[in-house]
Amino acid sequence: MNNFDHILWVFSSKAFLPSDIIGGIYPANFLKIKQLIFLSNHDPSKTLDILKPKLIILGKCLNSNIINLTLEAKKRKIYIISIFDDWHFEPQSSREKIKFNFNKELAFLADTLIVKSEGAKNLIKKNLNIESRIINDCVRYKSLEPRSKISDEPKLLWFGTSSNHDTLITAINEIIETNVYCSLSIVTNVTENIKNFIDNIKKDKIKIKIIEFSESNLIKEAELSEVIIIPLFNDFKRLVKSSNRFVDAINFGRFIITNKTKLHDELKPYCYSGNIIDGINWGKKNQKKLFNMIVKGQNFVKNSYSIKSIALEWKKLINDKTIKL
């Protein structure tokens, strides 16, 4: 079955999250699946009457009306696939608690659950005794020409959202303690907290530039960079995260340094795991190995995380003989 006219991919906000784009819109566009933004003022019955889906795929739930849509769909025996992002079962705010309650209700209503990591799969099994399947996000940005040369004053890049600024701060402190000359470009949604931190640290040997996030800004800084750093914490929040920052960094064709964790093991062969300065020194001494690692990483991402590759995983799931439509 390759005609997907009977499928509806549903998003719950006009402001698309990155996970909506690389985990939903891109594969849906590739497979020519109809997409719907279902807001809190929309009518579930009228929507289903008009669109008549046999299968609904739900992105991250951000409004309670998605629950109403799902309940109405279940009455009509419509198959439900629900995607769960960043669900670590330990809400850190009242807003996050509301989202997690949506997740819990949807988890028991859905016929199939999709997550982005092994950690998320294990947590859902542990907390709800429900099985889920992993389908990763696809690569978001264009591939760049590989660069393996590292200069005497290395050009480092960190990119990500403010939710990961805690790991960035740890990395900056680590670099400062080693007393090595380098430059660091930070591409992110700029907050007062991160600006204040950078303004008040000792910058004798490190030059730091902070840039507001945009696709063009990120690609420009990636082209200028020699090393991309992705510090991680082995904590409950990072356990359920998508691997998309690693995938995009590998696709940029740069030397990636991360710290030793149990996260995203499938991508670790294409990164250096350990102290940032130790990694830079290893890269300088092992130019040939570094170049081979970068090229192999780009090929792996191309084969496993391209829009086509991820879309075909969705196609395989939709065509699974166990899904009765």
Phi, psi and omega in degrees: 000110182241001175269113188258027178296339183271004184250145179228123178260120190249132173244155189247011180206148175286335178272096185291130173282158175307322180294328175297320185286304187274346177255352184224296187299314182299307179294326178296318177298317181299319183271001180058045177268135178298142181237146183221134168264113185253110186260177187293340181260008181273153184263117182300315183295312180298319180301312182288328176297319184284314189270334175050052178284154170258342180217135177240134173251123183257125171283191181305131184274119181240001174214150188292343181291340174299324176297316179297319177299318181294317179298318178294321179295321180295323177301327183267009179059037174274133182287137184242124169248127183238134181261135180239117179249138170058030181265099183253004173068010179231076184301136182257000179203167179294325178294317179293325178298320178298314179299317182293327176293322173302313181302315183296317179295317180294326181300323180276341178272329186288152176274328178222136179251137178241134177231176186248002181204160176296324179298318179294319179299315181293323180294318179295319177297316182294316186274328186237353184057041178240136177280151176219169180239149180262123166230119186285164167288156177265166179295143188256326189246167181290154176282144177248161176296135182298144175225122182243353180283133179242123184281174180293331174243085191302142177263107183261151176228136167235134174223150181158179180270171181297341178295344179250013181296334178298322179288325177298315180300318178299318181294318179298316178299322178297317180294315181299319181297332182277348173061043182248141176288130176193169172239149181226120172261132180243118178249114189198173167282111191287130178242161178298323181299314183287325177297315180296320179300312183292323179296332189252011177260162178285122184236047180294320186240354179246128175260124184242131177236126180248130190231136179295137185292133166201160181299316181294320178296318181296313182296320177300313181289326177296321178297325181280340189280160173246330184224135173250127179257135176229079176290144180227157169249144175275061183243177186295331181287317183285338182301328185257005184286148171295158178272016191297328178293320176296314182300313180294320180295317178298319180295333178288348176074036179242162176289125183251130176243125175231172177264169184284114176219176176264012186267141174054050183300331183294342181256353183296330177299344184253016180224160169265128180252116179154198180297142185298313182291323175300320179296316178299316179296321177297317181298321179295324184274345187230057185300318182292313178299319181296315180299315179299321179296318180295314182294317178298322179296315178299319179294321179297315179297317180300320183279330189250339187234009176295163177303317180298314182298314181289321178298322179291331174294319176295319179299317179298318178296313182299323182273004180302133184295342180280347178273112183265116181247000000 
